[in-house]
Amino acid sequence: MAAGGGGPAVSPMATPSWAVRIRGADGEIAGAGILLTPQWVLTCAHVVDRTADVMTAEFVGAVGHGVPAVPARLERDAYVPETLDADGDPSGDVALLRLERPRPAEETVRLHRLSAPNREVRMYGFPYEHNGGIWFRATAVGVCGRDGQVQLIPASPGELASPGCSGAGVADSDTGEVIGMVLSGQEDRHGNRFSFMSPVETIVRHLPRLDPVTTGPSAVDPQLRSTADDILPELLDRPFAQRLAAWLRDDGSQVKISVVRHGDAAREATLRRAITLADRELRTPVSVDRASLDPPGTVPSAGGHDLAVYAEGRTSAGIAERIAERLGLPHPEEAPLERIRAARAILNLVVVGVDEAVDPLGVLDLLDVLRADGSRLLLVLRTAGDCHRRAREQLLTEPERGRRARLVERLKEITGPLAEDLRERLAAVAPQGLRPLDSDLVAAHAALADLLRAADAADHDGEGQGEALPGPGPDLARYERLADRVEGRLTAGVAALDRLRDRRDELAGRLRSYQVMHQHSLRGEEDPAVDGLYLRAHTLLRARPCDVRAAEAAVDAYTRRVDGHAGATGPVARDVHGARDGHGRGDDGRGARPGRGTGDGGGDGHRSEDGYGARDGYGARDGYGARDGHGRGDDGRGARPGRGTGDGRGTGDGGGHGHRARDGYGARDGYGARDGCGAGDGCGAREGYGPRDGYGGGDAS
């Protein structure tokens, strides 16, 4: 027998022997199933074709190379179709198939009762793209609807249960136990993707015949189940029933403490009724639909608690073991309290008769561990004595005091340093597209003042004993939501203003670089129009708070004007590759005035007065110089024909390793006339790139 029936599966990676692929009469895959006995297969009701006499069950995990296929028929008295209540909540959708030929008992699996919240689970289904079977991973996150169905969040978007997965077994990743069955998967209009499972208790409620193949103790101790006498209308304490139902529906309170004295028949019956109705397995249509016992607000949803324990005569260790078993915690050789503490498990727990346990204070310590980890607790005591006072102090007063203190510190941080960060940013840059946050800060200050008043009143009440004043105190849950909202908005506001401040600094750097480039191009000359644009951009960037949007427009206007000016005079006017200081002609440049040469240019180069060469080439006619080269005549990098004449870099015997004549750098044997890059023995005439010192005649570049 596989996991849940006496031992874990051989490997969590293997195809489970209990996984069944179900085909309809047309031969198409209709869904999945779980082999519970040699002849019973559990599946969803919507997988079954009730009009067909026979379906086919295929056992993909069977030993051997083949996939046995066995005809299967619906068990007519074990078919519960899905129904919807007045609110659209689904219920049912379970069915049993009977095989015509039994399968080996070792291939079967038992269902297992286990508390599901926050468990990592796996399901084995047969979607169209993987009809040979595939594992899907998910996390069980909570109850959905009144039938006790459990919502699953896929581990990845592609692991949403899809057609072919309905009826698949859901196995707990830690224990390997099958704790439920896949019902469906869906994506809502917001793009959220969910799967849903029917937990074992709900399946057994709909199909009681499965109780013999189900393991794990019930979630409710026998002493806390409704009895036949509890149905009398006079035994319903309606206000108490409404308070219990509200907690079981999660009214926002983590801990509830009540007193139900022995002999108070109505209150005891009402408590048993609420616990029974909130259990997935014990809740029945009869118990829910009794109109006389179901006044508004008194019926909790199935799955409102995960465990209900009767504490009378039990030790705290025994209660801890009951909780650990329900949670499926491993390592039974360790103390149950330590296993619970290490697991940091969360559940909705009801404990009745806390003050009648063998060691009530030990039970309270156990419950405090669960509370601290986030579990919700409903405690019922028999008297309002010392244990009741201790329970209120340990599980209500002290935690609330600590919660309030943490909230006070958080609101101080919001109204202090975080608000100061916001003010600092607002002083630097003007908000753009940021909603005003003044009202949020006012609300945070008001909440802080209210909490401080409550803390002061509690400290001075009861002669400094720290007893809470009678009556409701500050609504901590509401103030926590307020703190979340205000902190989120302020943090987002600071981040948005930081982005604006970074943009302001970026614009300032851009403005400086363009100013330097423009001034360098002018060589002391003035351009009032461009200077006016610079002054406006500079002024806007220096203003506090800075209007970044206006400053950006001003910087863009300035940089466009500078770029346009450069377009009229060359990349940088009169000192970059142009006349006077450039490569060509003029006094000492690389080209005539603004360009590298004179004449027609190279045909595809830069324009005269705007580029590197005269008109539209790098140099006159073909190259960098006169006619074909960098410079003209004796001044440039090459004489007459350009980079070289003859057949090398220079004329005469050529450079030997240079460019061909008419394409080479210089006349005769170098880059320039005679020996070097220019005339003489340098890169220019004698020593430089051009005649005498530089790229061209005169000063060098």
C-alpha positions in Angstrom: 0.0 0.0 0.0 1.3 3.4 -0.9 1.7 6.5 1.2 -1.1 7.0 3.6 -1.7 3.3 3.9 1.2 2.1 5.9 4.3 3.9 4.6 5.6 6.6 2.3 6.0 6.2 -1.4 9.3 4.8 -2.6 10.3 8.1 -4.2 8.6 11.4 -4.3 9.8 11.7 -7.9 8.1 8.5 -9.0 4.7 8.1 -10.6 2.4 7.1 -7.8 0.8 3.7 -8.1 -2.5 5.1 -7.0 -2.7 7.7 -9.7 -5.4 6.8 -12.2 -6.0 8.3 -15.7 -9.6 8.2 -16.6 -10.9 8.1 -20.2 -14.5 8.6 -21.3 -16.5 6.4 -23.6 -15.1 8.4 -26.5 -11.5 7.5 -25.5 -10.6 11.1 -24.6 -8.9 11.8 -21.2 -11.7 13.0 -18.8 -9.6 13.5 -15.7 -7.8 11.7 -12.9 -8.6 9.5 -10.0 -7.2 8.0 -6.8 -7.1 4.2 -6.3 -8.4 3.7 -2.7 -9.2 0.0 -2.7 -8.6 -2.8 -5.3 -12.0 -1.9 -6.8 -12.7 1.7 -5.9 -11.4 4.8 -7.7 -12.2 8.2 -6.2 -12.7 11.1 -8.7 -14.7 14.3 -9.3 -18.3 14.0 -10.2 -17.8 16.3 -13.2 -15.2 13.8 -14.6 -17.8 11.1 -14.8 -20.1 10.7 -17.9 -23.3 9.5 -16.3 -24.7 8.7 -19.8 -22.0 6.2 -20.5 -22.2 2.6 -19.3 -18.5 2.3 -18.9 -15.4 4.4 -18.6 -11.8 3.3 -18.6 -9.3 3.6 -15.7 -5.6 3.4 -16.7 -2.9 2.8 -14.1 0.2 4.7 -15.3 2.2 3.9 -12.2 1.7 0.1 -12.3 4.8 -2.1 -12.1 6.0 -3.1 -15.6 6.3 -1.5 -19.0 2.6 -1.4 -19.9 -0.3 0.7 -18.7 -3.1 -1.6 -17.6 -6.6 -0.4 -18.6 -9.6 -1.6 -16.7 -13.3 -0.8 -17.4 -15.0 1.1 -14.6 -18.6 2.0 -13.8 -20.1 4.7 -11.6 -21.3 3.6 -8.2 -24.7 5.1 -8.4 -25.1 5.7 -4.7 -21.7 7.3 -4.4 -22.2 10.3 -6.8 -22.5 13.8 -5.3 -22.6 16.4 -8.1 -21.5 19.9 -7.6 -24.2 22.3 -6.4 -24.1 26.0 -5.8 -25.8 27.8 -2.8 -27.5 31.1 -2.9 -24.1 32.9 -2.8 -22.6 30.8 -5.6 -20.4 28.8 -3.2 -19.8 25.2 -4.6 -20.4 22.0 -2.8 -19.9 18.3 -3.5 -18.4 17.2 -6.8 -17.2 13.8 -5.7 -17.9 10.3 -7.0 -16.7 6.7 -6.9 -16.0 4.3 -9.8 -16.0 0.5 -9.4 -13.4 -1.4 -11.4 -14.5 -4.5 -13.3 -11.2 -6.2 -12.4 -9.5 -5.5 -9.0 -6.0 -4.1 -8.9 -3.3 -5.3 -6.5 -3.8 -4.0 -2.9 -0.2 -2.6 -2.8 -1.1 -0.1 -5.5 -3.8 1.5 -3.3 -3.6 4.5 -1.0 -5.6 5.7 2.0 -6.8 9.2 2.6 -5.4 11.0 5.5 -6.9 13.7 7.7 -4.4 16.6 8.2 -4.6 20.3 8.9 -4.0 21.9 5.6 -3.2 25.6 6.0 0.1 26.7 4.6 1.2 23.2 3.6 3.3 22.5 0.6 1.5 20.0 -1.5 1.9 18.1 -4.8 -0.8 16.7 -7.2 -0.4 14.2 -10.0 -2.7 14.9 -13.0 -3.0 14.3 -16.8 -3.3 17.7 -18.6 -3.4 17.6 -22.4 0.2 18.7 -22.9 1.4 16.0 -20.4 -1.2 13.3 -20.7 1.3 10.7 -19.5 1.1 12.3 -16.1 2.9 15.1 -14.3 3.4 16.5 -10.8 2.1 20.0 -10.0 3.3 21.9 -6.8 1.2 24.3 -4.8 0.7 25.8 -1.3 -2.6 25.4 0.6 -3.5 28.8 1.8 -7.0 28.6 3.4 -10.7 27.8 3.3 -12.8 28.8 0.4 -16.6 28.7 0.6 -18.9 27.0 3.0 -18.1 23.4 1.9 -14.6 23.6 3.3 -12.8 23.6 0.0 -9.2 24.7 0.2 -7.5 27.2 -2.1 -4.2 26.3 -3.6 -1.7 28.7 -5.0 0.5 27.2 -7.7 4.2 27.2 -7.1 4.7 28.7 -10.6 2.2 30.1 -13.1 2.5 27.0 -15.3 1.5 24.7 -12.4 -2.1 25.7 -12.3 -4.4 22.6 -12.3 -5.8 22.4 -15.9 -8.2 20.0 -17.7 -7.0 16.5 -17.0 -6.1 17.2 -13.4 -9.7 17.1 -11.9 -9.8 14.2 -9.5 -6.1 14.0 -8.9 -4.8 13.2 -5.5 -3.2 16.0 -3.5 -0.2 14.7 -1.5 1.4 16.5 1.4 5.0 17.2 0.4 6.4 16.5 3.9 4.6 13.3 4.7 3.5 11.9 1.3 0.0 11.4 2.7 -2.9 12.0 0.3 -4.9 14.8 2.1 -7.3 15.9 -0.6 -8.5 15.8 -4.2 -8.1 18.4 -7.0 -11.5 19.9 -8.0 -10.5 22.6 -10.5 -8.2 25.4 -11.5 -9.1 28.9 -12.7 -7.7 32.3 -13.6 -9.7 35.3 -12.5 -10.1 38.6 -14.4 -7.1 40.1 -12.6 -4.8 37.3 -13.8 -4.6 35.5 -10.4 -4.3 31.8 -10.8 -5.7 29.3 -8.3 -6.4 25.6 -7.9 -8.9 24.2 -5.4 -9.1 20.9 -3.6 -11.6 19.1 -1.5 -9.9 18.1 1.7 -10.3 14.5 3.1 -12.8 15.5 5.8 -15.1 17.1 3.2 -14.8 14.0 0.9 -15.7 11.7 3.8 -18.6 13.9 4.8 -20.0 13.5 1.2 -19.1 9.8 0.9 -19.2 8.3 4.5 -18.4 4.9 3.1 -14.8 6.1 2.7 -14.3 6.3 6.4 -12.7 2.8 6.6 -10.0 3.8 4.1 -9.3 7.1 5.9 -6.6 7.5 8.5 -5.7 10.2 11.0 -7.8 11.3 14.0 -10.9 13.5 13.5 -10.4 17.2 14.0 -13.0 17.2 16.9 -12.7 15.3 20.1 -15.9 13.2 20.8 -16.9 15.2 23.9 -17.3 18.3 21.7 -19.6 16.9 19.1 -23.3 17.8 19.0 -25.7 15.3 20.4 -29.3 14.4 19.6 -30.5 16.5 22.6 -28.7 19.6 21.2 -31.3 20.1 18.5 -33.9 21.6 20.9 -34.6 25.2 20.0 -34.5 26.3 23.7 -30.9 25.1 23.9 -29.6 27.8 21.5 -28.0 30.8 23.2 -28.3 33.1 20.2 -25.9 35.9 21.2 -23.3 33.4 22.2 -23.8 31.5 18.9 -23.3 34.7 16.9 -20.1 35.5 18.8 -18.7 32.0 18.2 -19.7 32.0 14.5 -18.0 35.4 14.1 -14.7 34.2 15.5 -14.9 31.0 13.4 -15.5 33.2 10.3 -12.3 35.1 11.3 -13.7 38.4 12.7 -10.1 39.7 13.1 -9.6 38.8 16.7 -6.7 36.3 17.3 -7.7 35.1 20.8 -11.2 34.7 22.2 -11.7 33.6 25.8 -15.1 32.5 27.1 -16.6 30.9 30.2 -19.1 28.0 29.9 -20.0 26.6 33.3 -21.0 23.1 33.9 -24.7 22.9 34.1 -25.4 25.7 31.6 -27.2 23.5 29.2 -27.9 26.1 26.6 -24.4 27.5 26.5 -22.9 24.0 26.4 -25.2 22.9 23.5 -24.5 26.1 21.6 -20.7 25.6 21.9 -21.0 22.0 20.7 -23.2 23.1 17.8 -20.7 25.7 16.7 -17.8 23.4 16.8 -19.6 20.7 14.9 -20.9 23.0 12.2 -17.4 24.4 11.7 -15.9 21.0 11.1 -15.7 19.8 7.5 -16.4 16.2 8.3 -19.2 16.5 11.0 -21.1 19.3 9.3 -24.2 17.9 7.5 -27.0 19.4 5.5 -29.4 18.5 8.2 -27.4 20.3 10.9 -27.1 23.4 8.7 -30.6 23.6 7.3 -32.6 23.4 10.5 -34.4 26.7 10.2 -35.4 26.8 13.9 -31.7 26.5 14.9 -30.2 28.6 12.3 -31.0 32.3 12.9 -28.9 34.8 11.1 -25.3 35.0 12.0 -25.2 31.7 14.0 -23.9 29.2 11.3 -20.1 29.2 10.8 -18.5 28.0 7.5 -17.0 24.6 7.3 -13.3 24.7 8.1 -13.7 27.4 10.7 -11.3 25.5 12.9 -8.6 23.0 12.3 -8.8 21.2 15.6 -11.0 21.2 18.7 -9.5 19.7 21.8 -11.3 18.7 25.1 -8.7 19.5 27.8 -10.3 18.1 30.9 -8.0 15.6 32.6 -5.3 15.9 30.0 -1.7 17.1 30.4 -0.2 19.9 28.4 2.2 17.3 26.8 -0.8 15.2 25.7 -2.6 18.2 24.2 0.7 19.2 22.4 0.9 15.7 21.0 -2.7 15.9 19.7 -1.8 19.2 18.0 1.4 17.8 16.5 -0.4 14.8 15.2 -3.0 17.0 13.5 -0.3 19.1 12.0 1.6 16.0 10.7 4.8 17.1 12.3 7.7 14.6 11.9 10.1 13.2 14.4 7.7 11.8 17.0 10.7 10.9 19.2 11.1 14.6 20.1 9.0 16.4 22.6 5.8 17.6 20.9 6.1 21.2 22.2 9.6 21.5 20.6 8.3 20.1 17.4 5.5 22.6 17.4 7.9 25.4 18.3 10.3 24.4 15.5 7.5 24.1 12.9 6.1 27.5 13.6 2.8 26.0 12.4 -0.4 28.1 12.2 -3.9 26.7 12.9 -7.3 27.7 14.2 -7.5 25.9 17.5 -10.4 25.4 20.0 -9.5 24.2 23.5 -12.4 23.5 25.9 -11.9 23.1 29.7 -8.4 24.7 29.9 -8.8 25.2 33.7 -9.6 21.5 34.1 -6.4 20.2 32.5 -3.9 18.4 34.7 -1.5 21.4 34.4 -3.5 24.5 33.2 -0.5 26.8 33.4 1.4 24.5 31.1 -1.5 24.5 28.7 -1.4 28.3 28.7 2.3 28.3 27.9 1.7 25.9 25.0 -1.1 28.1 23.7 1.1 31.2 24.0 3.7 29.5 21.8 1.0 29.0 19.1 -0.3 32.5 19.5 3.1 34.0 19.1 3.5 32.1 15.8 0.2 33.4 14.5 -2.3 30.7 15.4 -5.9 31.8 16.3 -7.2 30.5 19.6 -10.6 30.0 21.1 -10.3 29.1 24.8 -13.3 27.9 26.9 -12.9 27.8 30.7 -15.4 26.5 33.3 -14.9 29.2 35.9 -13.8 32.8 36.0 -11.1 32.1 38.5 -7.4 32.4 38.7 -6.8 30.5 35.5 -9.2 32.7 33.7 -7.3 35.8 34.9 -4.0 34.3 34.0 -5.3 33.4 30.5 -6.5 36.9 29.9 -3.2 38.4 31.1 -1.0 36.0 29.2 -2.9 35.7 26.0 -4.8 39.0 25.7 -3.5 41.8 27.9 0.3 41.3 27.6 0.2 40.6 23.8 -2.1 43.6 23.3 0.2 45.8 25.3 3.2 44.6 23.3 1.3 45.0 20.0 0.3 48.5 21.0 3.8 49.4 21.9 5.1 48.2 18.6 2.5 50.1 16.8 3.4 53.3 18.8 7.0 52.9 17.8 6.0 52.4 14.2 3.8 55.5 14.1 6.6 57.5 15.7 8.9 56.4 12.9 6.3 57.3 10.3 5.5 60.7 11.8 9.2 61.4 12.7 12.1 60.3 10.5 10.0 59.2 7.5 8.0 62.4 7.5 11.2 64.4 7.9 12.7 62.5 4.9 9.6 63.6 2.9 9.9 67.2 4.0 13.6 67.3 3.0 12.8 66.0 -0.5 9.9 68.4 -0.8 12.2 71.2 0.0 14.6 70.1 -2.7 12.2 69.3 -5.6 8.6 70.2 -6.4 6.3 67.1 -6.4 5.0 66.2 -9.8 2.2 63.7 -10.0 2.4 62.9 -6.3 -0.8 63.0 -4.3 -0.7 65.3 -1.2 0.2 63.4 1.9 -0.8 65.9 4.5 -4.0 64.2 5.4 -2.2 60.8 5.8 0.3 62.4 8.3 -2.6 64.0 10.2 -4.3 60.7 10.5 -1.1 59.0 11.7 -0.5 61.7 14.3 -4.1 61.3 15.6 -3.7 57.5 15.8 -0.4 58.0 17.7 -2.0 60.4 20.2 -4.9 58.0 20.7 -2.6 55.0 21.4 -0.4 57.1 23.8 -3.5 58.2 25.8 -4.7 54.5 26.0 -1.2 53.4 27.2 -1.1 56.2 29.8 -4.6 55.3 31.1 -3.6 51.6 31.4 -0.4 52.4 33.3 -2.3 54.5 35.8 -5.3 52.2 36.2 -5.5 49.6 38.9 -2.8 51.3 41.1 -0.2 50.8 38.5 -0.9 47.1 38.0 -1.3 47.6 34.2 -4.9 46.3 34.1 -6.8 47.4 31.1 -9.7 49.8 31.6 -13.1 48.2 31.1 -14.7 48.7 27.7 -13.1 48.6 24.3 -9.7 50.1 23.8 -8.1 51.5 20.6 -8.8 49.5 17.5 -5.3 48.2 16.9 -6.2 46.3 13.7 -7.6 49.5 12.2 -4.5 51.5 13.3 -2.2 48.8 11.9 -4.0 49.1 8.5 -3.6 52.9 8.8 0.1 52.5 9.5 0.5 50.2 6.5 -1.2 52.6 4.2 0.6 55.8 5.4 4.0 54.1 5.5 3.5 52.8 2.0 2.4 56.1 0.6 5.2 58.1 2.3 7.9 55.5 1.3 6.6 55.7 -2.3 6.6 59.5 -2.2 10.1 59.7 -0.9 11.2 57.3 -3.7 9.4 59.4 -6.3 11.0 62.6 -5.1 14.4 60.9 -5.0 14.0 60.1 -8.7 13.2 63.7 -9.4 16.2 64.9 -7.4 18.4 62.5 -9.3 17.0 63.8 -12.5 17.7 67.4 -11.4 21.3 66.5 -10.7 21.6 64.8 -14.1 20.3 67.9 -15.8 22.7 70.1 -13.9 25.6 68.0 -15.1 24.4 68.1 -18.6 24.0 71.8 -18.5 27.6 72.3 -17.2 29.1 70.1 -19.9 27.3 71.9 -22.6 28.3 75.3 -21.2 32.0 74.3 -21.2 31.8 73.0 -24.7 30.0 76.1 -25.9 32.4 78.5 -24.2 35.4 76.6 -25.6 34.0 76.9 -29.1 33.5 80.7 -28.7 37.0 81.6 -27.5 35.8 84.5 -25.5 33.2 85.7 -27.8 29.6 86.2 -26.6 26.3 84.9 -27.8 23.5 86.7 -25.8 20.7 84.5 -27.0 22.4 81.3 -26.0 23.6 82.8 -22.7 20.0 83.8 -21.9 18.9 80.2 -22.4 21.7 79.0 -20.1 20.8 81.5 -17.4 17.2 80.4 -17.4 18.1 76.7 -17.1 20.7 77.5 -14.4 18.2 79.5 -12.4 15.5 76.9 -12.5 17.9 74.2 -11.5 19.2 76.3 -8.5 15.7 77.1 -7.3 14.4 75.3 -4.2 12.2 73.5 -4.5 13.2 72.8 -8.1 10.6 72.4 -10.7 12.3 69.6 -12.5 9.9 69.5 -15.4 10.4 73.2 -16.2 14.2 72.8 -15.7 14.3 69.9 -18.0 12.5 71.9 -20.7 14.9 74.8 -20.2 18.0 72.6 -20.4 16.6 70.9 -23.5 16.1 74.4 -25.1 19.7 75.4 -24.3 21.3 72.1 -25.5 19.4 72.2 -28.7 20.6 75.8 -29.3 24.2 74.8 -28.6 23.9 71.8 -30.9 22.4 74.0 -33.6 25.2 76.6 -33.2 27.8 73.8 -33.5 26.0 72.6 -36.6 26.6 76.0 -38.2 30.3 76.2 -37.3 31.5 72.6 -37.0 31.5 70.2 -34.1 33.2 72.8 -31.9 33.6 76.2 -33.6 37.0 77.2 -34.9 39.1 75.0 -32.7 38.2 71.5 -33.8 39.5 70.3 -37.1 38.9 73.7 -38.8 40.7 76.8 -39.9 43.2 78.5 -37.7 43.6 75.5 -35.4 42.4 72.6 -37.5 43.7 70.2 -39.9 43.5 72.1 -43.1 44.1 75.3 -44.8 44.1 78.8 -43.4 46.9 79.7 -41.2 47.7 76.4 -39.6 44.6 74.2 -39.7 43.8 70.8 -41.0 41.4 72.1 -43.5 40.4 75.4 -45.1 38.7 77.4 -42.3 36.2 75.0 -40.8 37.0 71.9 -42.8 40.0 69.7 -43.2 40.7 70.7 -46.7 39.6 72.8 -49.7 38.0 72.0 -52.9 35.3 69.5 -53.5 35.9 67.2 -50.6 35.7 63.5 -50.6 32.1 63.3 -51.8 30.7 61.6 -48.8 32.3 63.5 -45.9 31.3 66.5 -43.9 30.1 69.8 -45.4 32.2 72.9 -45.7 31.7 75.3 -42.7 30.1 72.5 -40.9 32.3 69.4 -41.1 35.8 68.3 -41.3 36.5 69.1 -44.9 35.7 71.8 -47.4 32.2 71.5 -48.8 31.5 67.8 -48.1 34.7 65.8 -47.9 37.5 65.4 -45.5 39.9 67.1 -47.8 40.1 68.8 -51.2 38.9 66.5 -53.9 39.7 63.1 -52.5 41.4 63.1 -49.1 42.6 64.8 -46.1 44.8 67.4 -47.7 45.1 69.3 -51.0 43.7 67.5 -53.9 43.9 64.1 -52.2 45.6 64.5 -48.8 45.4 66.1 -45.4 46.9 69.5 -46.2 47.7 71.6 -49.1 51.0 72.0 -50.8 53.9 71.9 -48.4 51.9 72.5 -45.2 49.8 69.5 -44.7 50.4 65.9 -44.0 51.2 65.2 -47.6 52.2 67.1 -50.6 49.9 67.5 -53.6 48.3 64.2 -54.2 47.4 63.4 -50.6 48.5 60.6 -48.4 51.3 59.6 -50.7 52.5 59.9 -54.3 54.3 57.4 -56.4 53.7 53.9 -54.9 54.3 54.2 -51.2 53.7 56.5 -48.4 56.0 59.0 -50.0 57.2 59.8 -53.4 60.5 58.6 -54.8 61.2 55.2 -53.5 58.1 55.1 -51.4 57.6 54.1 -47.8 57.7 50.5 -48.7 55.1 49.7 -46.1 52.7 52.6 -46.6 49.6 53.3 -48.7 49.6 53.5 -52.4 50.2 56.7 -54.3 47.2 59.0 -54.4 45.9 57.2 -51.3 48.9 57.4 -49.0 49.5 59.7 -46.2 52.4 61.7 -47.4 54.8 62.6 -50.2 58.0 60.8 -50.8 58.6 58.4 -48.0 56.7 59.4 -44.9 53.5 60.8 -43.7 54.8 64.1 -44.7 57.3 65.3 -47.2 60.7 63.7 -47.2 61.2 61.6 -44.1 58.4 62.1 -41.6 54.8 62.4 -41.1 55.1 65.9 -42.4 57.8 68.0 -44.1 61.2 67.7 -42.7 61.7 64.9 -40.1 58.7 65.1 -37.9 55.1 64.2 -38.2 54.7 67.6 -39.8 57.2 69.9 -41.3 60.5 69.3 -39.6 59.1 68.1 -36.2 55.3 68.1 -36.2 52.3 66.8 -37.9 52.3 69.8 -40.2 54.9 72.3 -41.2 57.3 72.9 -38.3 55.3 72.1 -35.2 51.8 70.9 -35.7 49.2 69.4 -37.8 49.2 72.3 -40.2 51.5 75.3 -40.7 52.1 77.5 -37.7 51.1 76.6 -34.2 50.2 72.9 -34.3 46.9 71.5 -32.8 
